[in-house]
Amino acid sequence: MIQNIDHLKTKLEEEKATLEASLVDVGQKNPSNPADWEGKSEPIDAERSDKIDTADNIEEYETNSAVIAELEVRLKNIDAALARIENGTYGICKICGEKIEDDRLEANPAANTCKAHMND
């Protein structure tokens, strides 16, 4: 049994809030799939903008989309860890079924493997 599960849950919830705030900065929820995020860029007047403005806008969208992809992966890992806390499987390595080390969970509360399997 994990002794500091409330502390780790708080860390996960705080990181989730930070990630969601970061996602809002660079993206928006996909209207056709609210569980998905998509990059955003400043609106541009296609009739009045020049090629450089258009290229800058496209570059901003692509950069934001790349950032979103990384943030979404981390957010999904955190959501999965919170679900494991709720269903009582938190802190158990998904590969070997052994307890995940406390220092590993402290460093990465969303970890789902023990140190021996962290690269698997």
Phi and psi in degrees as a GROMACS rama.xvg file:
@    title "Ramachandran Plot"
@    xaxis  label "Phi"
@    yaxis  label "Psi"
@TYPE xy
-80.1984  124.835  ILE-2
-72.1401  -36.4114  GLN-3
-108.92  38.7345  ASN-4
-63.1884  -35.1747  ILE-5
-64.7254  -40.2516  ASP-6
-62.4225  -45.1183  HIS-7
-67.5255  -38.0264  LEU-8
-62.6545  -41.6682  LYS-9
-62.1587  -42.8972  THR-10
-60.6871  -42.7164  LYS-11
-63.1177  -45.3406  LEU-12
-64.5327  -38.1188  GLU-13
-66.6491  -42.8139  GLU-14
-65.8389  -37.8446  GLU-15
-60.6714  -44.2692  LYS-16
-62.8738  -41.0456  ALA-17
-63.9217  -44.4157  THR-18
-62.5939  -43.3597  LEU-19
-64.0185  -37.8655  GLU-20
-65.4736  -39.9917  ALA-21
-65.4705  -38.5927  SER-22
-62.5133  -39.8035  LEU-23
-64.8289  -33.1748  VAL-24
-64.9229  -34.3652  ASP-25
-115.57  -2.80496  VAL-26
-154.393  -170.819  GLY-27
-148.101  156.804  GLN-28
-68.0784  139.696  LYS-29
-68.8076  119.949  ASN-30
-59.5385  -29.7514  PRO-31
-87.862  -11.2111  SER-32
-150.35  87.6468  ASN-33
-60.6821  -13.8815  PRO-34
-81.9718  -7.24958  ALA-35
-112.707  148.726  ASP-36
-111.705  152.346  TRP-37
-135.641  151.303  GLU-38
-65.4654  157.19  GLY-39
-132.165  159.189  LYS-40
-143.64  168.638  SER-41
-66.4307  141.078  GLU-42
-61.4755  146.872  PRO-43
-134.695  140.959  ILE-44
-86.256  102.307  ASP-45
-59.9233  -31.1735  ALA-46
-74.6132  -31.0207  GLU-47
-104.892  -10.2716  ARG-48
-86.7043  153.894  SER-49
-96.0703  178.389  ASP-50
-62.5565  -33.6262  LYS-51
-67.7528  -43.9475  ILE-52
-60.4436  -43.4569  ASP-53
-63.4324  -43.9804  THR-54
-63.9322  -41.3133  ALA-55
-61.7238  -39.8475  ASP-56
-64.6405  -43.6  ASN-57
-64.7193  -42.0475  ILE-58
-63.0116  -41.4522  GLU-59
-62.2637  -42.8367  GLU-60
-61.4851  -45.9301  TYR-61
-65.8211  -39.9514  GLU-62
-63.1263  -46.6906  THR-63
-62.6655  -37.7398  ASN-64
-64.4048  -38.7197  SER-65
-66.4723  -41.925  ALA-66
-62.725  -43.4955  VAL-67
-60.3621  -41.5026  ILE-68
-57.5858  -43.5927  ALA-69
-68.5525  -43.0556  GLU-70
-64.2381  -38.5942  LEU-71
-63.6122  -39.3616  GLU-72
-61.3674  -46.6941  VAL-73
-64.5212  -41.0098  ARG-74
-62.2069  -41.2358  LEU-75
-64.4566  -38.2133  LYS-76
-64.4658  -39.7794  ASN-77
-68.1061  -44.4527  ILE-78
-59.2652  -39.9739  ASP-79
-65.3508  -39.9243  ALA-80
-64.8939  -42.1205  ALA-81
-62.6622  -37.4702  LEU-82
-65.8441  -37.9638  ALA-83
-65.4596  -35.4796  ARG-84
-61.598  -45.8721  ILE-85
-64.3693  -37.5014  GLU-86
-95.4989  5.33768  ASN-87
82.6107  13.9579  GLY-88
-108.431  7.04011  THR-89
-65.6898  139.773  TYR-90
86.4026  7.50681  GLY-91
-110.405  127.245  ILE-92
-62.3837  129.142  CYS-93
-71.1634  -14.1457  LYS-94
-95.8899  -51.9477  ILE-95
-105.279  -11.4731  CYS-96
79.941  4.61514  GLY-97
-86.1525  166.216  GLU-98
-67.1368  135.454  LYS-99
-77.8446  134.797  ILE-100
-59.0083  142.107  GLU-101
-59.2858  -41.4025  ASP-102
-67.2455  -30.5538  ASP-103
-68.1913  -44.3291  ARG-104
-66.0692  -35.5622  LEU-105
-64.7515  -41.2193  GLU-106
-72.6857  -36.481  ALA-107
-142.94  88.2771  ASN-108
-61.394  -16.692  PRO-109
-89.923  1.51359  ALA-110
-58.069  139.143  ALA-111
-120.628  10.1104  ASN-112
-136.695  157.025  THR-113
-76.6042  173.683  CYS-114
-58.4787  -38.9197  LYS-115
-63.5679  -25.3123  ALA-116
-116.309  14.0125  HIS-117
-66.2157  -18.1106  MET-118
-104.272  5.07632  ASN-119
